Amino acid sequence: MPSTPNLDTISEEKLLELPIKDLPVQIEGTWLEKCVNELHKELKDRGLLFKPKCYLADEWLTPDLEPVVGIPFFLAHPALIKLEKKMMVEAEGSTVEWCMKLLRHEAGHAINYAFNLYKRRKWREVFGSFKTEYKDIYRFRPYSRNFVRHLEDYYAQYHPDEDFAETFAVWLTPKSDWKERYKKWPAIHKLNYIDQVMDSIKNKEPAVKKGEQHWKVSRVRKTLKNYYKHKRHFHAEDFPDFHDTNLKKIFTIKEDEKDKGLPAASKTIRKYRKYILESTGNWTGEKKYIANDLINKLIKRSTDLKLVCEENEAVTMLRVATYVSALLMNYLYTGRFRGEKWRKK
């Protein structure tokens, strides 16, 4: 029988070879237990008897219609948090404040399922049909006041169930002062509805008390190495080097004295920013702020790589505009710049 690995001393090489199911991790006795206890306290302070069961999973999740909450396994040990940050730049939920925000969101899903709230006619009137399909394209209106703002990326706009979970999280957050903050927003009627519904289920036992713990860490057979291979591939565009290959095809890396007099790629892109925004906007129909954010990333990465513009500026900028247009068309139809489908968490 193989010995239990010591995560405090194991090398990164050996750690990556471990199947996730063999990791000696648990919520009990870690900082996560305190976060879960705090979540349960917040619910109790609101007069709610519901205490969602939390377990370690492969990511943040609440399985559909299951009143349980999955917390990423990598948050259960410092060595795994360190590895996650190295592999993915950041570890989602790795601070108490961040973890609590995510827990409140997932608790919103769980309480929705536990009390079958999504089946109520009024719920559908306020948030929309729960049966709405999770689409491949996740588009949002950043200035809309019809939705609360809790997690990043305007997550409330993704689906009625996410809208409910985000609204619940704002309602549950201590000292959020939502009545004042959202009083002039159309989203206030959603918060008022949450307030009324939660009052109606105070001191009541949930209709659905147990849930299936899908993607539980003890059942995940893939190794950490394969886990990160898949995860990094899926989130490739979130990494700084996502554009490197194509930028190097368009520009030249400044290597020696002969490149000294050539204009910096970043400066050239800035010079033609307005042209790129107008041309890509006209042909793709995409919002300018999305293209502008993309161009800012290209400028920053061009600076990091010390790229210079060796060829004719007009021809080079035509290539940049073509590249930006291709990325925007992928985003338009798939919600991802590289054309792969966005999946529900």
C-alpha positions as a Markdown table, in Angstrom:
| # | Residue | x | y | z |
|---|---|---|---|---|
| 1 | Met | 0.0 | 0.0 | 0.0 |
| 2 | Pro | 1.6 | 3.4 | -1.1 |
| 3 | Ser | 2.4 | 5.8 | 1.7 |
| 4 | Thr | 0.6 | 9.0 | 2.1 |
| 5 | Pro | 2.5 | 11.8 | 0.4 |
| 6 | Asn | 3.8 | 14.7 | 2.5 |
| 7 | Leu | 2.7 | 17.9 | 0.7 |
| 8 | Asp | 5.0 | 19.9 | 2.9 |
| 9 | Thr | 8.2 | 18.2 | 1.6 |
| 10 | Ile | 7.3 | 16.6 | -1.7 |
| 11 | Ser | 9.1 | 17.9 | -4.8 |
| 12 | Glu | 7.0 | 19.7 | -7.5 |
| 13 | Glu | 8.0 | 17.0 | -10.0 |
| 14 | Lys | 6.6 | 14.2 | -7.8 |
| 15 | Leu | 3.6 | 16.3 | -6.8 |
| 16 | Leu | 2.6 | 16.7 | -10.5 |
| 17 | Glu | 2.6 | 12.9 | -10.9 |
| 18 | Leu | 0.1 | 12.3 | -8.1 |
| 19 | Pro | -3.5 | 11.4 | -8.9 |
| 20 | Ile | -5.7 | 14.1 | -7.4 |
| 21 | Lys | -7.7 | 11.4 | -5.6 |
| 22 | Asp | -4.6 | 10.5 | -3.6 |
| 23 | Leu | -3.9 | 14.0 | -2.3 |
| 24 | Pro | -4.2 | 14.1 | 1.5 |
| 25 | Val | -6.5 | 17.1 | 1.7 |
| 26 | Gln | -9.6 | 18.0 | 3.5 |
| 27 | Ile | -11.6 | 21.0 | 4.6 |
| 28 | Glu | -11.5 | 20.2 | 8.3 |
| 29 | Gly | -8.6 | 21.7 | 10.2 |
| 30 | Thr | -7.7 | 24.2 | 7.5 |
| 31 | Trp | -8.5 | 27.9 | 6.9 |
| 32 | Leu | -11.3 | 26.7 | 4.6 |
| 33 | Glu | -13.2 | 25.3 | 7.6 |
| 34 | Lys | -13.3 | 28.7 | 9.1 |
| 35 | Cys | -14.7 | 30.2 | 5.9 |
| 36 | Val | -17.4 | 27.5 | 5.7 |
| 37 | Asn | -18.3 | 28.1 | 9.4 |
| 38 | Glu | -18.5 | 31.8 | 8.7 |
| 39 | Leu | -20.8 | 31.2 | 5.7 |
| 40 | His | -23.1 | 29.0 | 8.0 |
| 41 | Lys | -23.0 | 31.8 | 10.6 |
| 42 | Glu | -24.1 | 34.4 | 8.1 |
| 43 | Leu | -27.0 | 32.2 | 7.0 |
| 44 | Lys | -28.0 | 31.6 | 10.6 |
| 45 | Asp | -27.8 | 35.3 | 11.4 |
| 46 | Arg | -30.4 | 35.8 | 8.7 |
| 47 | Gly | -32.7 | 33.2 | 10.3 |
| 48 | Leu | -32.0 | 30.5 | 7.8 |
| 49 | Leu | -31.6 | 26.9 | 9.0 |
| 50 | Phe | -30.0 | 25.8 | 5.7 |
| 51 | Lys | -26.3 | 24.9 | 6.0 |
| 52 | Pro | -25.0 | 23.8 | 2.6 |
| 53 | Lys | -22.7 | 20.8 | 2.8 |
| 54 | Cys | -19.2 | 21.9 | 1.4 |
| 55 | Tyr | -16.7 | 19.4 | 0.0 |
| 56 | Leu | -13.5 | 19.4 | -2.0 |
| 57 | Ala | -14.0 | 19.2 | -5.8 |
| 58 | Asp | -11.9 | 20.0 | -8.9 |
| 59 | Glu | -13.2 | 23.6 | -9.1 |
| 60 | Trp | -15.7 | 26.0 | -7.6 |
| 61 | Leu | -19.1 | 24.6 | -8.3 |
| 62 | Thr | -22.6 | 23.8 | -7.2 |
| 63 | Pro | -23.9 | 20.8 | -9.2 |
| 64 | Asp | -27.2 | 21.5 | -11.0 |
| 65 | Leu | -30.1 | 21.0 | -8.6 |
| 66 | Glu | -27.8 | 19.7 | -5.9 |
| 67 | Pro | -27.8 | 21.8 | -2.6 |
| 68 | Val | -24.1 | 21.3 | -2.0 |
| 69 | Val | -21.0 | 23.4 | -2.6 |
| 70 | Gly | -17.7 | 22.3 | -4.2 |
| 71 | Ile | -14.5 | 24.1 | -3.2 |
| 72 | Pro | -11.3 | 23.6 | -5.3 |
| 73 | Phe | -9.0 | 21.1 | -3.7 |
| 74 | Phe | -6.0 | 23.3 | -4.3 |
| 75 | Leu | -7.2 | 25.7 | -1.6 |
| 76 | Ala | -6.8 | 23.0 | 1.1 |
| 77 | His | -3.0 | 23.2 | 1.3 |
| 78 | Pro | -0.3 | 25.9 | 0.9 |
| 79 | Ala | 1.8 | 23.7 | -1.4 |
| 80 | Leu | -1.2 | 23.3 | -3.8 |
| 81 | Ile | -2.1 | 27.0 | -3.7 |
| 82 | Lys | 1.5 | 27.7 | -4.6 |
| 83 | Leu | 1.4 | 25.2 | -7.5 |
| 84 | Glu | -2.0 | 26.6 | -8.7 |
| 85 | Lys | -0.5 | 30.1 | -8.8 |
| 86 | Lys | 2.5 | 29.0 | -10.7 |
| 87 | Met | 0.5 | 27.1 | -13.2 |
| 88 | Met | -2.5 | 29.5 | -13.6 |
| 89 | Val | -1.1 | 32.8 | -12.5 |
| 90 | Glu | -3.6 | 33.1 | -9.6 |
| 91 | Ala | -5.5 | 30.7 | -7.3 |
| 92 | Glu | -9.2 | 31.5 | -7.4 |
| 93 | Gly | -10.5 | 32.1 | -3.9 |
| 94 | Ser | -7.1 | 32.0 | -2.2 |
| 95 | Thr | -7.8 | 34.8 | 0.3 |
| 96 | Val | -10.5 | 34.9 | 2.9 |
| 97 | Glu | -12.3 | 37.8 | 1.3 |
| 98 | Trp | -12.2 | 36.2 | -2.1 |
| 99 | Cys | -13.2 | 32.8 | -0.8 |
| 100 | Met | -16.2 | 34.2 | 1.1 |
| 101 | Lys | -17.4 | 36.0 | -2.1 |
| 102 | Leu | -17.4 | 32.7 | -3.9 |
| 103 | Leu | -18.9 | 30.8 | -1.1 |
| 104 | Arg | -21.8 | 33.2 | -0.9 |
| 105 | His | -22.4 | 32.9 | -4.6 |
| 106 | Glu | -22.4 | 29.1 | -4.5 |
| 107 | Ala | -24.6 | 29.2 | -1.4 |
| 108 | Gly | -27.1 | 31.1 | -3.6 |
| 109 | His | -27.3 | 28.2 | -6.0 |
| 110 | Ala | -27.5 | 25.7 | -3.2 |
| 111 | Ile | -30.4 | 27.5 | -1.4 |
| 112 | Asn | -32.2 | 27.9 | -4.7 |
| 113 | Tyr | -32.1 | 24.1 | -5.2 |
| 114 | Ala | -32.7 | 23.2 | -1.5 |
| 115 | Phe | -36.0 | 25.1 | -1.4 |
| 116 | Asn | -37.0 | 24.7 | -5.0 |
| 117 | Leu | -37.2 | 28.4 | -5.3 |
| 118 | Tyr | -36.6 | 28.3 | -9.1 |
| 119 | Lys | -40.0 | 26.6 | -9.5 |
| 120 | Arg | -41.9 | 29.5 | -8.2 |
| 121 | Arg | -43.8 | 31.7 | -10.7 |
| 122 | Lys | -42.5 | 34.9 | -9.1 |
| 123 | Trp | -38.9 | 33.7 | -9.4 |
| 124 | Arg | -39.4 | 33.3 | -13.1 |
| 125 | Glu | -41.0 | 36.7 | -13.4 |
| 126 | Val | -38.0 | 38.3 | -11.6 |
| 127 | Phe | -35.1 | 36.4 | -13.0 |
| 128 | Gly | -36.4 | 34.6 | -16.1 |
| 129 | Ser | -36.8 | 30.9 | -16.9 |
| 130 | Phe | -34.5 | 28.5 | -15.0 |
| 131 | Lys | -34.7 | 26.2 | -18.0 |
| 132 | Thr | -32.9 | 28.8 | -20.2 |
| 133 | Glu | -30.1 | 27.0 | -21.8 |
| 134 | Tyr | -26.5 | 27.9 | -20.8 |
| 135 | Lys | -25.3 | 29.3 | -24.1 |
| 136 | Asp | -21.9 | 28.9 | -25.6 |
| 137 | Ile | -21.6 | 32.7 | -25.8 |
| 138 | Tyr | -21.3 | 34.6 | -22.6 |
| 139 | Arg | -21.9 | 38.3 | -23.5 |
| 140 | Phe | -22.5 | 41.1 | -21.0 |
| 141 | Arg | -23.4 | 44.7 | -20.8 |
| 142 | Pro | -20.9 | 46.3 | -18.4 |
| 143 | Tyr | -22.9 | 49.4 | -17.7 |
| 144 | Ser | -26.3 | 47.6 | -17.1 |
| 145 | Arg | -27.9 | 48.4 | -13.8 |
| 146 | Asn | -30.4 | 45.6 | -14.2 |
| 147 | Phe | -28.0 | 43.2 | -12.5 |
| 148 | Val | -26.0 | 43.4 | -9.2 |
| 149 | Arg | -22.2 | 43.3 | -9.3 |
| 150 | His | -20.5 | 40.8 | -7.1 |
| 151 | Leu | -18.1 | 38.5 | -8.9 |
| 152 | Glu | -15.9 | 39.7 | -11.8 |
| 153 | Asp | -17.0 | 39.5 | -15.4 |
| 154 | Tyr | -20.5 | 40.6 | -14.7 |
| 155 | Tyr | -21.4 | 37.0 | -13.9 |
| 156 | Ala | -25.1 | 37.8 | -13.0 |
| 157 | Gln | -25.8 | 38.4 | -16.7 |
| 158 | Tyr | -24.8 | 34.9 | -17.7 |
| 159 | His | -28.0 | 33.0 | -16.8 |
| 160 | Pro | -31.1 | 33.4 | -14.6 |
| 161 | Asp | -29.6 | 31.0 | -12.1 |
| 162 | Glu | -26.4 | 33.0 | -11.9 |
| 163 | Asp | -28.4 | 36.2 | -11.6 |
| 164 | Phe | -30.2 | 34.8 | -8.6 |
| 165 | Ala | -27.0 | 33.5 | -7.0 |
| 166 | Glu | -25.2 | 36.8 | -7.5 |
| 167 | Thr | -28.2 | 38.8 | -6.1 |
| 168 | Phe | -28.4 | 36.4 | -3.1 |
| 169 | Ala | -24.6 | 36.9 | -2.5 |
| 170 | Val | -25.0 | 40.7 | -2.4 |
| 171 | Trp | -28.0 | 40.3 | 0.0 |
| 172 | Leu | -26.1 | 37.9 | 2.3 |
| 173 | Thr | -22.9 | 39.9 | 2.5 |
| 174 | Pro | -22.6 | 41.6 | 5.9 |
| 175 | Lys | -22.6 | 45.3 | 5.8 |
| 176 | Ser | -23.1 | 45.4 | 2.0 |
| 177 | Asp | -25.7 | 48.2 | 2.5 |
| 178 | Trp | -27.5 | 46.9 | -0.6 |
| 179 | Lys | -30.6 | 49.0 | 0.0 |
| 180 | Glu | -28.6 | 52.2 | -0.3 |
| 181 | Arg | -26.1 | 51.1 | -2.9 |
| 182 | Tyr | -28.7 | 49.8 | -5.3 |
| 183 | Lys | -31.7 | 52.0 | -4.5 |
| 184 | Lys | -31.6 | 53.8 | -7.9 |
| 185 | Trp | -30.8 | 50.6 | -9.9 |
| 186 | Pro | -33.5 | 48.5 | -11.5 |
| 187 | Ala | -31.7 | 45.5 | -9.8 |
| 188 | Ile | -33.2 | 46.7 | -6.5 |
| 189 | His | -36.4 | 44.8 | -7.3 |
| 190 | Lys | -34.4 | 41.6 | -7.4 |
| 191 | Leu | -32.8 | 42.3 | -4.1 |
| 192 | Asn | -36.2 | 43.1 | -2.6 |
| 193 | Tyr | -37.6 | 39.9 | -3.9 |
| 194 | Ile | -34.6 | 37.9 | -2.4 |
| 195 | Asp | -35.3 | 39.7 | 0.9 |
| 196 | Gln | -39.0 | 38.7 | 0.8 |
| 197 | Val | -38.3 | 35.1 | -0.2 |
| 198 | Met | -35.6 | 34.6 | 2.5 |
| 199 | Asp | -38.0 | 36.0 | 5.1 |
| 200 | Ser | -40.6 | 33.4 | 3.9 |
| 201 | Ile | -38.3 | 30.5 | 4.5 |
| 202 | Lys | -36.8 | 31.6 | 7.8 |
| 203 | Asn | -36.6 | 28.8 | 10.4 |
| 204 | Lys | -37.8 | 26.3 | 7.8 |
| 205 | Glu | -36.1 | 23.0 | 6.8 |
| 206 | Pro | -35.2 | 22.7 | 3.1 |
| 207 | Ala | -37.2 | 20.5 | 0.9 |
| 208 | Val | -34.1 | 18.9 | -0.6 |
| 209 | Lys | -31.7 | 18.1 | 2.3 |
| 210 | Lys | -29.0 | 16.0 | 0.6 |
| 211 | Gly | -27.2 | 16.4 | -2.6 |
| 212 | Glu | -24.9 | 14.4 | -4.9 |
| 213 | Gln | -21.3 | 15.6 | -4.6 |
| 214 | His | -20.2 | 15.6 | -8.2 |
| 215 | Trp | -16.6 | 15.9 | -9.2 |
| 216 | Lys | -15.6 | 15.2 | -5.6 |
| 217 | Val | -11.8 | 15.2 | -5.2 |
| 218 | Ser | -11.7 | 11.6 | -4.0 |
| 219 | Arg | -13.1 | 10.5 | -7.3 |
| 220 | Val | -10.8 | 12.5 | -9.6 |
| 221 | Arg | -8.3 | 10.0 | -11.1 |
| 222 | Lys | -6.3 | 12.3 | -13.3 |
| 223 | Thr | -2.9 | 13.4 | -12.2 |
| 224 | Leu | -2.1 | 17.0 | -11.3 |
| 225 | Lys | 0.1 | 17.1 | -14.4 |
| 226 | Asn | -2.9 | 16.2 | -16.7 |
| 227 | Tyr | -5.2 | 18.4 | -14.7 |
| 228 | Tyr | -3.1 | 21.4 | -15.4 |
| 229 | Lys | -2.4 | 20.4 | -18.9 |
| 230 | His | -6.2 | 20.5 | -19.6 |
| 231 | Lys | -6.8 | 23.6 | -17.5 |
| 232 | Arg | -4.0 | 25.6 | -19.0 |
| 233 | His | -5.2 | 24.7 | -22.5 |
| 234 | Phe | -8.7 | 25.8 | -21.8 |
| 235 | His | -7.6 | 29.1 | -20.2 |
| 236 | Ala | -4.8 | 29.7 | -22.7 |
| 237 | Glu | -6.0 | 33.2 | -23.6 |
| 238 | Asp | -5.8 | 34.3 | -20.0 |
| 239 | Phe | -2.0 | 33.9 | -19.9 |
| 240 | Pro | 0.3 | 36.7 | -20.8 |
| 241 | Asp | 2.0 | 34.7 | -23.6 |
| 242 | Phe | -1.3 | 33.9 | -25.5 |
| 243 | His | -0.5 | 36.4 | -28.3 |
| 244 | Asp | 3.3 | 35.8 | -28.4 |
| 245 | Thr | 3.4 | 33.5 | -31.5 |
| 246 | Asn | 1.3 | 35.8 | -33.7 |
| 247 | Leu | 2.9 | 39.0 | -32.5 |
| 248 | Lys | 6.3 | 37.6 | -33.4 |
| 249 | Lys | 4.9 | 36.9 | -36.9 |
| 250 | Ile | 3.9 | 40.5 | -37.3 |
| 251 | Phe | 6.8 | 42.2 | -35.6 |
| 252 | Thr | 10.5 | 41.6 | -35.0 |
| 253 | Ile | 12.3 | 41.0 | -31.7 |
| 254 | Lys | 14.8 | 43.7 | -31.0 |
| 255 | Glu | 18.1 | 41.8 | -30.7 |
| 256 | Asp | 21.1 | 44.0 | -31.8 |
| 257 | Glu | 22.3 | 47.4 | -32.8 |
| 258 | Lys | 20.7 | 47.2 | -36.3 |
| 259 | Asp | 17.3 | 47.2 | -34.7 |
| 260 | Lys | 18.0 | 50.3 | -32.6 |
| 261 | Gly | 16.5 | 52.8 | -35.0 |
| 262 | Leu | 13.3 | 50.8 | -35.6 |
| 263 | Pro | 10.0 | 52.1 | -34.0 |
| 264 | Ala | 8.7 | 50.1 | -31.1 |
| 265 | Ala | 5.8 | 47.8 | -31.9 |
| 266 | Ser | 3.9 | 49.1 | -28.9 |
| 267 | Lys | 4.3 | 52.7 | -30.1 |
| 268 | Thr | 3.2 | 51.9 | -33.6 |
| 269 | Ile | 0.1 | 50.1 | -32.4 |
| 270 | Arg | -0.8 | 53.1 | -30.2 |
| 271 | Lys | -0.3 | 55.4 | -33.2 |
| 272 | Tyr | -2.8 | 53.4 | -35.3 |
| 273 | Arg | -5.2 | 52.5 | -32.4 |
| 274 | Lys | -8.0 | 54.7 | -33.7 |
| 275 | Tyr | -7.8 | 53.2 | -37.2 |
| 276 | Ile | -7.8 | 49.6 | -35.8 |
| 277 | Leu | -10.8 | 50.3 | -33.5 |
| 278 | Glu | -12.8 | 51.8 | -36.3 |
| 279 | Ser | -12.0 | 49.2 | -39.0 |
| 280 | Thr | -12.5 | 46.2 | -36.7 |
| 281 | Gly | -15.6 | 47.7 | -35.2 |
| 282 | Asn | -17.1 | 48.3 | -38.7 |
| 283 | Trp | -16.4 | 44.8 | -40.0 |
| 284 | Thr | -17.1 | 42.7 | -36.9 |
| 285 | Gly | -19.9 | 44.8 | -35.3 |
| 286 | Glu | -18.2 | 44.2 | -31.9 |
| 287 | Lys | -18.2 | 46.8 | -29.1 |
| 288 | Lys | -15.2 | 49.1 | -29.2 |
| 289 | Tyr | -14.4 | 48.6 | -25.5 |
| 290 | Ile | -13.8 | 44.9 | -26.1 |
| 291 | Ala | -11.4 | 45.7 | -29.0 |
| 292 | Asn | -9.7 | 48.4 | -27.0 |
| 293 | Asp | -9.0 | 46.0 | -24.1 |
| 294 | Leu | -7.6 | 43.6 | -26.6 |
| 295 | Ile | -5.4 | 46.2 | -28.2 |
| 296 | Asn | -4.1 | 47.2 | -24.7 |
| 297 | Lys | -3.0 | 43.6 | -24.1 |
| 298 | Leu | -1.2 | 43.6 | -27.5 |
| 299 | Ile | 0.6 | 46.8 | -26.6 |
| 300 | Lys | 1.7 | 45.5 | -23.2 |
| 301 | Arg | 2.9 | 42.2 | -24.5 |
| 302 | Ser | 4.7 | 43.9 | -27.4 |
| 303 | Thr | 6.6 | 46.0 | -24.8 |
| 304 | Asp | 7.4 | 42.9 | -22.7 |
| 305 | Leu | 8.8 | 41.1 | -25.7 |
| 306 | Lys | 10.7 | 44.2 | -26.9 |
| 307 | Leu | 9.2 | 44.0 | -30.4 |
| 308 | Val | 9.9 | 46.5 | -33.1 |
| 309 | Cys | 8.3 | 47.4 | -36.4 |
| 310 | Glu | 10.7 | 46.3 | -39.2 |
| 311 | Glu | 8.4 | 46.5 | -42.2 |
| 312 | Asn | 6.2 | 49.3 | -43.7 |
| 313 | Glu | 3.9 | 50.6 | -40.9 |
| 314 | Ala | 0.8 | 50.6 | -43.0 |
| 315 | Val | 1.2 | 47.0 | -44.0 |
| 316 | Thr | 2.1 | 46.0 | -40.5 |
| 317 | Met | -1.0 | 47.7 | -39.0 |
| 318 | Leu | -3.1 | 46.0 | -41.7 |
| 319 | Arg | -1.9 | 42.7 | -40.3 |
| 320 | Val | -2.6 | 43.8 | -36.7 |
| 321 | Ala | -6.1 | 44.9 | -37.7 |
| 322 | Thr | -6.7 | 41.5 | -39.4 |
| 323 | Tyr | -5.4 | 39.6 | -36.3 |
| 324 | Val | -7.7 | 41.7 | -34.0 |
| 325 | Ser | -10.6 | 41.1 | -36.4 |
| 326 | Ala | -10.1 | 37.4 | -36.3 |
| 327 | Leu | -10.0 | 37.3 | -32.5 |
| 328 | Leu | -13.1 | 39.5 | -32.3 |
| 329 | Met | -15.0 | 37.2 | -34.7 |
| 330 | Asn | -14.1 | 34.2 | -32.6 |
| 331 | Tyr | -15.3 | 36.1 | -29.5 |
| 332 | Leu | -18.5 | 37.1 | -31.3 |
| 333 | Tyr | -19.5 | 33.5 | -32.0 |
| 334 | Thr | -18.0 | 31.6 | -29.2 |
| 335 | Gly | -17.3 | 34.0 | -26.3 |
| 336 | Arg | -13.6 | 33.1 | -26.5 |
| 337 | Phe | -10.9 | 34.9 | -28.5 |
| 338 | Arg | -9.4 | 31.6 | -29.7 |
| 339 | Gly | -12.8 | 30.2 | -30.8 |
| 340 | Glu | -13.3 | 27.5 | -28.2 |
| 341 | Lys | -16.6 | 27.3 | -26.3 |
| 342 | Trp | -17.0 | 28.8 | -22.8 |
| 343 | Arg | -18.3 | 26.2 | -20.4 |
| 344 | Lys | -20.3 | 26.7 | -17.3 |
| 345 | Lys | -18.4 | 26.5 | -14.0 |
